Amino acid sequence: MNKLFKKYEGKIPLKVINDLKENMPKNMSEAKLKRILEKTLIEYNNMLVQPGESVGLVAAESIGEPGTQMTLNTFHFAGVAEMNVTMGLPRIIEILDGRKTIKTPMMEIYLKKPYNQGKNIKRIALSIKETKLNEIVSEFVINIAESKIEIVFNENKMKSLGLEYPVIQKSIKASFKELALSKKGNAIILKLNEKEKEINQLFKIKEKIKDIYIQGVKSVTHILPVKKGSEFLIVTAGTNLKKVLELDFVDKTRTISNNLFEITNVLGIEAARQAIINEVFKVIQNQGLNVDIRHLMLVADTMCATGSIKGVTRYGVVKEKSSVLAKASFETPLKHIFNASLVGEVDHLNSVVENVMLNQPVPVGTGLPGLVTKVKRS
């Protein structure tokens, strides 16, 4: 049987062969297997793109037409008021424009055993969430006469987050080296030095103290443990992929962010290309639409071809085009034509758009080959 599979290597992609091996019944006859492989080969050859096929136009139509049916909705996670996920058309635009700042950055953090079975899931989730001082304080008491700020802590909150007073004192001291610190019961007292005995200074320091970072992964503002199939994972609002992948209990092979530029910086351009395909496909599927994944792969390849993510905009992919007329056909035509004329740029009319503009046959399909000899007309 393996000999038969080896015979078709090079004719059929290795992935298709491996898929066939996995899904084949064990006791299959060689003649039956040969018929299946032959049918697969015919099917594969029929699916290949013909030379001169306008794959870009087909992809654009195939994504654009179902895109008109998309809604402008936002998905909301039940139980956490602040956790929303941008879906539908706004998310597609966000991805294809290659936007660095996205509306709802989030991560799906997969866990190693036994945590993915629910063990200590709440404690693990809280250890990931960024905790600021303001979240564990019950009140601030300002003593103007003695230039003191008394921070009264909520000890139940501290206990649930596994926080101790020395850790908090260390964080405050790192941010405000000039202040004298002392502890009294469930409060920490900060005293201003002689030079800073101004009333407004007390209030300024109080506001700054609220934002002191205590623990967790920075930028992860909200967490939500959810069950997906048979395992638990943590969904977050806010992303910091690099720091999350450093955690021992995280499954580094499956944890993902929806921020494409962060993926590029941490995992490289190939991972970002795959993320573009996955994110667009996920949105299209959620909308109940059907687009062949190969069209999305072509768009992802175009966006990542230069080694960095370029949006399908006049500042991204269109800017990379060598043709002056192709650039001018998208947006700001006068600017492109003026700039090209100043440096004496030449357009060789190698692509589709510029030939359409000049009413000439486009170099695709039957317009691709040129005739070697002129046909005599009688």
C-alpha positions, 0 to 999 in steps of 0.5 A: 500500500505504501508503494502505491502512495509513493507512486503518487508523491509529486503528482498529488500534494503530500498533505492530500496523501497524508489526509487520505492515509488517515481516513482510509479504512484499514482493510482496503484492497489495492485495486480500490485504493488505486481507483481512489488515488486516480480520482484524487489526481483527476480532481486535483488537476481539475482544481489547478489554476490555468495559466493566465487566470485572473486570480486577483479579480476572482478573489476580489469578486469572491470576497467582495460580493459576500461582503455586501451581506455582512452585518456591522455587529459586535459580539458580546461576552455574557458576564463581563460588561467590558468584553466585546469583540468586533465582528462582521464588516468592521473587523474585515476592514480592520484586518484588510486595511492593516490597522495597527490600532484595533478596536477590541484587542484580545487573546485566546490563552490555551493552558497545559494540563491539568489547568485546561481541565479546570484546575485552579482556573480562576486563580490562573486567570486572575494572575494573568489580569493586570492589577492596578493599585486602585482595584484593591483600595477601599478608600484614600484619606488625605491629611492636608495638615500633616501632608499625608495620604492614607491608602486603606486596602480591601483585604478580601480583594487582596486575598483573592488576587494572592497579594501581600503588603510587601509586594504593594509597598515595593511597587509604590516605593518603585514609583515614588522613591521620594515619599516616606512609607509606613504601614498601619493595620490595613493601610499604607501611609505616604508622607510628603517631604518638606519640599513638596508640602503643597495641597495640589501636590497631594491630590496629584500624587493620589491620582498617580498612585491609582495607576501603579502597576502591582501584578499580572500581564500589562495591557490585559484589562479583563479575563474570562475563563471559558469552556471550549469543547472538553477544555478550559481556556482564558479569553482576554480583553487586551493583548500582550502575547510576548509576556503571556508566552513566557508563562509556564502554564500556557500552551505556547503552540496554540495561544493566539492574539487578534493583533496582527502586528503583535504576532509579526513582532513576536512570531514573525511574518509567516505567523501573521499571514496565517493569522490574517487567513484565520481571522478573515475566515472566522468572521466570514464563517460567523456571518454564515457566508461561504468563501473559498479559503484560497481567495483569502490566502491570496489576499494574505500573501499580497499583504505579507509579500514584502516581509511586513504587513501592508494594508490594502490601501493607498499607503500599503499594497497599492503604494508598492505597485510599479505601475503609475496608472495602477496607483492612479486608478485607486485614489489620489490620481493627480498626485501619482501622475504629477510625481511620475512625470517629475521623475520621468517614470515609464509604465510598461502596461504589464498588468490588468488595470492600466490596460483597462484604462487605455482600452487595450486587451488585458494580459490575462487568459487569451490576452496573455500570449502574443502572436509571433507572426501577423496573420495575412488578411485576404 
